[in-house]
Amino acid sequence: MSVQRVAVVTGGHKGICYEIVKALCSQFDGIVYLTDRDEKRGLDACKKLAKELMKEGCKSPPKFHQLDIGNVKKASKGFEIM
C-alpha cells in the first residue's frame, strides 16, 4: 500500500508561512495544503502561488483548505478531510 505524504501549513496566505508553502511545493514529494481561516485570502494566495511556481517550472501548486485551528471541532474535521 502506497502512502501519500502531506504537508499542512496554517496561515499560509502571507509572510513566512507563504514562503514555506512555496518552498514545500518546489521541494516536497507530496501534497501541500495551504490553510487559512479566511477562504478568500487562502484561495487568492493559492492562485498567486500557482502563477509564481509555474514561472519557476514547478507543476505542483498548493491545495487550499479552510481551517480555523482555534476551533478544535472544526479543525479536527478539517484534518479528517485532508
Backbone torsions as a table, in degrees:
resi	resn	phi	psi	omega
1	MET	NA	128.5	-179.9
2	SER	-88.5	135.6	179.9
3	VAL	-108.1	128.6	178.1
4	GLN	-88.1	126.0	177.4
5	ARG	-77.9	144.0	-177.7
6	VAL	-135.1	134.9	173.3
7	ALA	-116.1	135.4	179.6
8	VAL	-123.0	123.4	178.7
9	VAL	-116.5	119.4	179.8
10	THR	-87.1	146.7	179.3
11	GLY	63.1	36.4	-172.3
12	GLY	-80.9	8.3	-175.0
13	HIS	-79.9	-12.1	-178.9
14	LYS	-158.1	169.6	172.4
15	GLY	64.0	-147.2	-175.8
16	ILE	-64.1	-34.1	179.4
17	CYS	-65.5	-36.6	176.1
18	TYR	-61.1	-45.6	-179.9
19	GLU	-66.9	-34.1	176.6
20	ILE	-64.5	-44.2	177.6
21	VAL	-59.5	-45.1	-179.3
22	LYS	-60.3	-45.9	179.8
23	ALA	-65.3	-42.3	179.2
24	LEU	-62.2	-42.1	179.3
25	CYS	-60.9	-33.1	-178.7
26	SER	-80.3	-29.8	-169.1
27	GLN	-121.3	-19.3	-173.2
28	PHE	-87.1	135.3	178.3
29	ASP	-93.5	81.8	-178.6
30	GLY	169.4	-168.5	-179.5
31	ILE	-90.2	134.6	177.6
32	VAL	-112.7	124.0	176.5
33	TYR	-105.9	125.6	169.4
34	LEU	-94.8	123.4	-179.9
35	THR	-118.7	152.0	178.5
36	ASP	-160.8	153.7	175.8
37	ARG	-67.1	-36.9	-175.3
38	ASP	-94.4	114.9	-175.9
39	GLU	-61.1	-43.7	-178.4
40	LYS	-62.7	-47.2	179.1
41	ARG	-60.3	-43.4	-179.1
42	GLY	-65.0	-46.4	179.3
43	LEU	-65.1	-40.3	177.2
44	ASP	-61.5	-41.9	179.2
45	ALA	-64.3	-40.4	178.7
46	CYS	-63.3	-41.9	178.2
47	LYS	-63.4	-44.2	179.4
48	LYS	-63.1	-44.5	178.8
49	LEU	-62.7	-41.5	179.9
50	ALA	-58.4	-42.7	178.3
51	LYS	-64.8	-46.1	179.8
52	GLU	-62.2	-44.1	-177.4
53	LEU	-69.0	-35.3	178.5
54	MET	-62.4	-39.8	178.4
55	LYS	-62.5	-29.2	-179.7
56	GLU	-89.9	0.6	178.1
57	GLY	87.0	8.0	179.2
58	CYS	-86.8	130.2	-177.6
59	LYS	-107.9	16.2	-178.7
60	SER	-120.0	77.6	179.0
61	PRO	-70.8	160.5	179.3
62	PRO	-72.1	157.2	172.0
63	LYS	-100.8	150.5	179.7
64	PHE	-105.0	143.1	170.6
65	HIS	-143.3	128.1	177.9
66	GLN	-72.1	128.1	-175.3
67	LEU	-150.7	128.1	175.4
68	ASP	-115.2	101.5	-176.3
69	ILE	-71.8	-8.2	175.8
70	GLY	-78.9	-12.9	179.3
71	ASN	-113.0	100.4	-172.7
72	VAL	-57.3	-43.8	-179.6
73	LYS	-61.3	-49.3	-179.4
74	LYS	-66.7	-38.7	-180.0
75	ALA	-64.0	-44.0	179.1
76	SER	-59.8	-43.7	178.8
77	LYS	-64.2	-40.2	178.7
78	GLY	-60.9	-41.8	179.6
79	PHE	-69.8	-31.7	175.9
80	GLU	-64.1	-39.4	-179.4
81	ILE	-66.4	-41.5	-178.7
82	MET	-70.0	NA	NA
